[in-house]
Each structure stands twice: as structure tokens, then as C-alpha cells.
């Protein structure tokens, strides 16, 4: 066999491989999905991202003819979950929901993340969110003006909960605190739901959250809404003032939630997921499901409370968002009893781990 024949056979073999791979990929995309899909939620169950993910997943599953299973992975402001999603097989059977925090700001806050923006392929935007600051119902201030005055009289003593550094809720807190020019302590949780639970129970002074997950608690007077970072009032909370009406127009907290797939997922599969997501977003069933899911979560949060001992770690400071935040290794080893809603523990399947307190300079 001469060299020309060998090269010809090699070219034919390579071409055959490419064609075969294309045919297999096209066949897989055509048959997709043949088994359940996993939707990774980067926070504990019960929060805004989780509520949106579950309502969208239900409708998407109907459109695709397959079950979409929710997998809650809390930690590191959502980065732990997205690391898992980025390393998943790019076959469309593992996708993730993200937001402006987990899929945008996190790259600035944590420049050493094990994944980059191009590790994901966008599928669709599934929700627009509005940030709200809510306070425990017995907090001494009732308006933004009163809150700012109280905070300036008590620097560093007010604590606001969020879903972890890098989350969209963290960005809500940062935006509000910087606009108000006050010194507070930010308390990081593994999700928005545990933070709201502790606000309801009076363990912290307030929470930065999205309207979808905190509106019902405000309506039931479990917490009191302070302000919404929007230019218009929300239909679900018509009495809650906008930031401009409250005298703090610099506070803007409007975000989004979107679905992402690992890089390398075939375009045909992305197209199928996109079509299903659009069908879900535009369906009446999604709107009804979203409206009914929030009261159910609120009722569970009002269940009999149990106690769990949690360690409290205090970082020395929080660096500007252009650098990676470094936490002090000096962690308070003493443990204290913090009431936790039994409902929230049941939803997440595990107890909250590690409440981190962040001081804003």
C-alpha cells in the first residue's frame, strides 16, 4: 500500500467519523429528551430562584414530555452549583438557573472561579425580578428615611440577610446600603428562604430579597416591606413605595433569572429547551402556579420552629467588588441556639450550614 493510498484511506476514515458523529448528534437531538432532565438551582429551596425554577420546570416538562427534576445546591452565593453544572455532560440533561449575581457579578467578586462565562450556553430568560428590602415586623423604623436615621445612629448594629456573596440578593443589599450611605452587617445564608425565615423569627433585622419570594410574607404582615428598587409600584404590593418615592432614587434593584446549559450542548437541543422555556413563560399555568406556590411556602415558614446550633464566622472585612473577598480564619467556635423554621428545613432537606456575617465598610 503506497503513501497516497494510506492518506486517502485516512481522509475517508476521518470524513466517515465526522459524518457519523453528526448523524449521531442529530439523532440524539431529534430524540431529546428520552429521560428526565436535572435543573440545578444554586440556592436552598424556598427562595426566589427555587420558586421560579419549579414553576418553569413544571411547564417545560409538559412541553417536552419529560420530568424536570430540581436539584438544590446551596453555597458560595451560587458558585458551588454552577461549578457542578459547568462540569456536567453537555447533552441537555443537566441545566441550571442563574441570575445577574451568579452569572454576571460573581465573576468580578470571585475572579478565581473554577468556571468562566463561556462555560455556559444561554437557553432563555424566564423571569424579571424586583429587589425588595423587608424588615422584621417589630423593627423600630417604618420608612426608608427613618431606617437611614436609625442606621446612622447605630452604625454596624443592623443586620440584613441575603443568599450569599455573589447572589442577586447580595447585590440588592449592596445597592441599597451604598445608596443610603449607611454601615450595616450583611448576613450570608445558603439561600433566600433561610434568610427570610430568620427575619420572620426576629433573628436578624431584615432581608434583601426578590418580590416573588417575599411578597406573601409582607402581605401576611410577617415582615414589613421597606422599599422596592423599581421605578413603578408592584401590582402584588401596591402600598410598598418605590425607591424614588422613598427618597432614595439611587437604589435600583431589577434583575433577571435565566436558564443555562454546559458549553458544548448541541444547538438543536438548546433550541428545543428554548422553545419549551418560552412556552412555559407564556403559559397561564406558570402564572397561576407562581401565585399559588408563594402562599404555600409562607405557610410552611410559619410552622412550629425548631432549634439548631450554628457556628458564626466573622470575616475581617469585605473588599471592593473588583477584588476577591477574603474571610478571616478566626471563626467564633462558640455555638448559639438559633431558631429555625421546621418548614424551611423540610423544604431544603438539610439544615443551614454556616451563617457568615459581612461588614460593609
Secondary structure, DSSP 4 states (H G I P E B T S, - for coil): --HHHHHHHHHHHHHHHHHHHHHHHHHHHHH--SS-EEEEESS-TTSHHHHHHHHHHHHHHHHHTS-EEEEE---GGGHHHHHHHHTS-SSSSEEEEEETIIIIIHHHH-TT-SS-GGGEEEEEEEEEEEEEEEEETT-S--SHHHHHHHHHHSTTT-EEEES-TTSHHHHHHHHHHHHHT---EEEE-SSHHHHHHHHHTTSSSEEEEEHHHHHHHHHTTSEEEEEESSSS-BTTBTTSPBTTTTT-TT---EEEEEEEEETT--HHHHHHHHHHHHHHHH-HHHHHHHHHHHHHHHHHHTSPEEEEEEEEEE-S----TTS-----S-EEEEEEEEEEEHHHHHHHSS----EEEEE--
